[in-house]
Amino acid sequence: MITGKQNSVWSKPFIRFFLNPSNIILLLTAYCLVPGISYAVEIQSRAAVVMDATTKQVLYAKNPELKLKPASTTKLMTALISVERSKLNDIVTISRKAVNVAPTKMGFKIGDKVTIEELLYAALMKSANDAAVALAEAVAGSEKNFVKLMNQRARALGLKDTKFVNPHGLPGRGQYITAYDLATIMGHAIKNPVIREILGTRVRKVSTEKGRSMFIKSTNKLLWFDEEVLGGKTGYTRLALHCFTGVSDREEESIIIALLGTPKRGLLWKEAETLLDFGYKVKDNLEEPVVFLTRSSLYREQIKKASYTKKIKARTPVKEKQKKERKKPIYR
């Protein structure tokens, strides 16, 4: 029996399948101590989910319904709607608003004419904010109208813990997503052959109709050192920290991962690989699925990190200290 303050996360419909006593180890790290349990994986990301792409079974979760900033993982929904509501060869004229958006950008000029396809590559590979704005304006006439489409699509997918306020993920009041919802969006996006191809591309040339070309490289570093990774989308802002969602395929079994609020970019890739490895071990019956929660609030994510060892009987949570970044903000 679990005692102490109950977390509202357990009232959500999707969490029910976590509680199958035959295959779940439930760790409430902020609320209770369970002696004698071996903890399989430790990560510093604020929230994470590992999901079977076919069955949607959750293989690992840390704070799966914690609402956090999405950063540029937002562009996954932007791309999904753009592909569904336009043609790849449609020509888009770059507006002043698109040009003036904050970095990261492709560097399009006002009046440049670019196809939807080129904009999709720019938005998903380079995480270009000007491309995201151009897509929104082309599909819905304005960013405001496009955001309505984004939130409608989220509701249609059953995502009750996601809210978009812009098409690129730059800081905006009231926007949030959960690791579970992000993994769900990736699961739908990767089914689209256009998005799947783009997310799996390492380098490419993006060109305007007048022939001005710019070479871009995917921000997804896993594409260079993990051949099983089909694709993914990164994100970063100072508030969101580093984020990633990706898909891996091994022997016809696909796994989706989503990480939010990772302190450093190098750690993001390390934890992504750790979670993928853990997910496949669960699929091979070498590990049990794991779910655990930490105390946090909607916008003041004061995650308490516990250091785990096998057969541990007591532990003291240590507050995570976030270092202030002094560099000029570049959002990816």
LINJOQUI-V73048 format. One record per residue. N is the residue number from 1. RES is the residue in one letter. PSI is psi in radians with two decimals (* if undefined). Layout:
BEGIN
n=N res=RES psi=PSI
n=N res=RES psi=PSI
END
This chain:
BEGIN
n=1 res=M psi=2.32
n=2 res=I psi=2.21
n=3 res=T psi=2.98
n=4 res=G psi=-3.03
n=5 res=K psi=2.24
n=6 res=Q psi=2.43
n=7 res=N psi=2.33
n=8 res=S psi=-0.21
n=9 res=V psi=-0.55
n=10 res=W psi=-0.14
n=11 res=S psi=-0.13
n=12 res=K psi=2.51
n=13 res=P psi=-0.73
n=14 res=F psi=-0.39
n=15 res=I psi=-0.24
n=16 res=R psi=-0.69
n=17 res=F psi=-0.21
n=18 res=F psi=-0.50
n=19 res=L psi=0.36
n=20 res=N psi=1.94
n=21 res=P psi=-0.27
n=22 res=S psi=-0.32
n=23 res=N psi=0.22
n=24 res=I psi=2.32
n=25 res=I psi=2.01
n=26 res=L psi=2.11
n=27 res=L psi=1.92
n=28 res=L psi=1.49
n=29 res=T psi=-0.43
n=30 res=A psi=-0.27
n=31 res=Y psi=-0.46
n=32 res=C psi=2.79
n=33 res=L psi=2.23
n=34 res=V psi=1.88
n=35 res=P psi=2.60
n=36 res=G psi=0.17
n=37 res=I psi=2.42
n=38 res=S psi=2.19
n=39 res=Y psi=2.13
n=40 res=A psi=-0.56
n=41 res=V psi=2.46
n=42 res=E psi=2.29
n=43 res=I psi=2.73
n=44 res=Q psi=-0.22
n=45 res=S psi=2.56
n=46 res=R psi=-0.59
n=47 res=A psi=2.59
n=48 res=A psi=2.63
n=49 res=V psi=2.42
n=50 res=V psi=2.17
n=51 res=M psi=2.42
n=52 res=D psi=2.12
n=53 res=A psi=-0.43
n=54 res=T psi=-0.90
n=55 res=T psi=-0.27
n=56 res=K psi=0.21
n=57 res=Q psi=2.35
n=58 res=V psi=2.12
n=59 res=L psi=-0.46
n=60 res=Y psi=2.49
n=61 res=A psi=2.36
n=62 res=K psi=2.08
n=63 res=N psi=0.93
n=64 res=P psi=-0.40
n=65 res=E psi=0.35
n=66 res=L psi=2.18
n=67 res=K psi=2.10
n=68 res=L psi=2.97
n=69 res=K psi=2.39
n=70 res=P psi=-0.36
n=71 res=A psi=-2.51
n=72 res=S psi=0.00
n=73 res=T psi=-0.28
n=74 res=T psi=-0.62
n=75 res=K psi=-0.27
n=76 res=L psi=-0.77
n=77 res=M psi=-0.65
n=78 res=T psi=-0.77
n=79 res=A psi=-0.73
n=80 res=L psi=-0.80
n=81 res=I psi=-0.69
n=82 res=S psi=-0.73
n=83 res=V psi=-0.66
n=84 res=E psi=-0.43
n=85 res=R psi=0.16
n=86 res=S psi=3.01
n=87 res=K psi=2.55
n=88 res=L psi=-0.53
n=89 res=N psi=0.10
n=90 res=D psi=2.44
n=91 res=I psi=2.30
n=92 res=V psi=2.32
n=93 res=T psi=2.14
n=94 res=I psi=2.23
n=95 res=S psi=2.95
n=96 res=R psi=-0.67
n=97 res=K psi=-0.69
n=98 res=A psi=-0.72
n=99 res=V psi=-0.62
n=100 res=N psi=-0.02
n=101 res=V psi=2.72
n=102 res=A psi=2.72
n=103 res=P psi=2.82
n=104 res=T psi=2.52
n=105 res=K psi=2.80
n=106 res=M psi=-0.56
n=107 res=G psi=0.47
n=108 res=F psi=2.68
n=109 res=K psi=2.71
n=110 res=I psi=2.25
n=111 res=G psi=-0.20
n=112 res=D psi=2.46
n=113 res=K psi=2.16
n=114 res=V psi=2.50
n=115 res=T psi=2.78
n=116 res=I psi=-0.71
n=117 res=E psi=-0.79
n=118 res=E psi=-0.68
n=119 res=L psi=-0.64
n=120 res=L psi=-0.76
n=121 res=Y psi=-0.74
n=122 res=A psi=-0.71
n=123 res=A psi=-0.70
n=124 res=L psi=-0.60
n=125 res=M psi=-0.92
n=126 res=K psi=-0.22
n=127 res=S psi=0.72
n=128 res=A psi=2.12
n=129 res=N psi=-0.57
n=130 res=D psi=-0.60
n=131 res=A psi=-0.67
n=132 res=A psi=-0.74
n=133 res=V psi=-0.74
n=134 res=A psi=-0.71
n=135 res=L psi=-0.78
n=136 res=A psi=-0.80
n=137 res=E psi=-0.64
n=138 res=A psi=-0.67
n=139 res=V psi=-0.72
n=140 res=A psi=-0.03
n=141 res=G psi=-0.43
n=142 res=S psi=2.80
n=143 res=E psi=-0.70
n=144 res=K psi=-0.82
n=145 res=N psi=-0.62
n=146 res=F psi=-0.68
n=147 res=V psi=-0.61
n=148 res=K psi=-0.72
n=149 res=L psi=-0.68
n=150 res=M psi=-0.80
n=151 res=N psi=-0.55
n=152 res=Q psi=-0.73
n=153 res=R psi=-0.67
n=154 res=A psi=-0.77
n=155 res=R psi=-0.65
n=156 res=A psi=-0.51
n=157 res=L psi=-0.01
n=158 res=G psi=0.36
n=159 res=L psi=1.72
n=160 res=K psi=-0.15
n=161 res=D psi=0.57
n=162 res=T psi=2.37
n=163 res=K psi=2.22
n=164 res=F psi=2.55
n=165 res=V psi=-0.13
n=166 res=N psi=2.96
n=167 res=P psi=-0.03
n=168 res=H psi=-0.37
n=169 res=G psi=0.07
n=170 res=L psi=2.73
n=171 res=P psi=2.28
n=172 res=G psi=2.49
n=173 res=R psi=2.25
n=174 res=G psi=0.07
n=175 res=Q psi=2.48
n=176 res=Y psi=2.85
n=177 res=I psi=2.85
n=178 res=T psi=2.82
n=179 res=A psi=-0.65
n=180 res=Y psi=-0.81
n=181 res=D psi=-0.69
n=182 res=L psi=-0.74
n=183 res=A psi=-0.65
n=184 res=T psi=-0.76
n=185 res=I psi=-0.77
n=186 res=M psi=-0.68
n=187 res=G psi=-0.65
n=188 res=H psi=-0.70
n=189 res=A psi=-0.71
n=190 res=I psi=-0.29
n=191 res=K psi=-0.37
n=192 res=N psi=2.12
n=193 res=P psi=-0.56
n=194 res=V psi=-0.87
n=195 res=I psi=-0.69
n=196 res=R psi=-0.74
n=197 res=E psi=-0.76
n=198 res=I psi=-0.80
n=199 res=L psi=-0.40
n=200 res=G psi=0.08
n=201 res=T psi=2.28
n=202 res=R psi=-0.89
n=203 res=V psi=2.63
n=204 res=R psi=2.79
n=205 res=K psi=2.24
n=206 res=V psi=2.25
n=207 res=S psi=2.58
n=208 res=T psi=3.00
n=209 res=E psi=-0.42
n=210 res=K psi=0.04
n=211 res=G psi=0.05
n=212 res=R psi=2.15
n=213 res=S psi=2.57
n=214 res=M psi=2.25
n=215 res=F psi=2.39
n=216 res=I psi=2.70
n=217 res=K psi=2.42
n=218 res=S psi=2.46
n=219 res=T psi=-0.11
n=220 res=N psi=1.70
n=221 res=K psi=-0.36
n=222 res=L psi=-0.42
n=223 res=L psi=-0.41
n=224 res=W psi=-0.41
n=225 res=F psi=0.18
n=226 res=D psi=1.78
n=227 res=E psi=-0.29
n=228 res=E psi=-0.28
n=229 res=V psi=2.15
n=230 res=L psi=-0.51
n=231 res=G psi=3.01
n=232 res=G psi=3.00
n=233 res=K psi=2.27
n=234 res=T psi=2.98
n=235 res=G psi=2.65
n=236 res=Y psi=2.30
n=237 res=T psi=2.95
n=238 res=R psi=-0.62
n=239 res=L psi=-0.72
n=240 res=A psi=-0.41
n=241 res=L psi=-2.71
n=242 res=H psi=2.41
n=243 res=C psi=2.72
n=244 res=F psi=2.49
n=245 res=T psi=2.39
n=246 res=G psi=2.99
n=247 res=V psi=2.38
n=248 res=S psi=2.59
n=249 res=D psi=2.22
n=250 res=R psi=2.04
n=251 res=E psi=0.86
n=252 res=E psi=0.29
n=253 res=E psi=2.16
n=254 res=S psi=2.44
n=255 res=I psi=2.41
n=256 res=I psi=2.39
n=257 res=I psi=2.64
n=258 res=A psi=2.24
n=259 res=L psi=2.36
n=260 res=L psi=2.42
n=261 res=G psi=0.77
n=262 res=T psi=2.30
n=263 res=P psi=-0.66
n=264 res=K psi=2.68
n=265 res=R psi=-0.71
n=266 res=G psi=-0.69
n=267 res=L psi=-0.56
n=268 res=L psi=-0.82
n=269 res=W psi=-0.65
n=270 res=K psi=-0.79
n=271 res=E psi=-0.56
n=272 res=A psi=-0.80
n=273 res=E psi=-0.69
n=274 res=T psi=-0.76
n=275 res=L psi=-0.66
n=276 res=L psi=-0.77
n=277 res=D psi=-0.73
n=278 res=F psi=-0.72
n=279 res=G psi=-0.76
n=280 res=Y psi=-0.54
n=281 res=K psi=-0.65
n=282 res=V psi=-0.76
n=283 res=K psi=-0.56
n=284 res=D psi=0.15
n=285 res=N psi=0.50
n=286 res=L psi=-0.27
n=287 res=E psi=2.80
n=288 res=E psi=2.58
n=289 res=P psi=2.54
n=290 res=V psi=2.38
n=291 res=V psi=2.29
n=292 res=F psi=2.76
n=293 res=L psi=2.69
n=294 res=T psi=2.76
n=295 res=R psi=2.31
n=296 res=S psi=2.87
n=297 res=S psi=3.08
n=298 res=L psi=-0.87
n=299 res=Y psi=-0.13
n=300 res=R psi=1.39
n=301 res=E psi=1.51
n=302 res=Q psi=1.26
n=303 res=I psi=2.32
n=304 res=K psi=2.08
n=305 res=K psi=2.32
n=306 res=A psi=2.48
n=307 res=S psi=2.15
n=308 res=Y psi=2.46
n=309 res=T psi=2.78
n=310 res=K psi=2.51
n=311 res=K psi=0.57
n=312 res=I psi=2.48
n=313 res=K psi=-0.32
n=314 res=A psi=2.59
n=315 res=R psi=2.71
n=316 res=T psi=2.02
n=317 res=P psi=2.47
n=318 res=V psi=2.23
n=319 res=K psi=2.34
n=320 res=E psi=2.24
n=321 res=K psi=2.19
n=322 res=Q psi=2.21
n=323 res=K psi=2.41
n=324 res=K psi=2.30
n=325 res=E psi=2.32
n=326 res=R psi=-0.05
n=327 res=K psi=2.75
n=328 res=K psi=2.29
n=329 res=P psi=2.20
n=330 res=I psi=2.09
n=331 res=Y psi=2.22
n=332 res=R psi=*
END
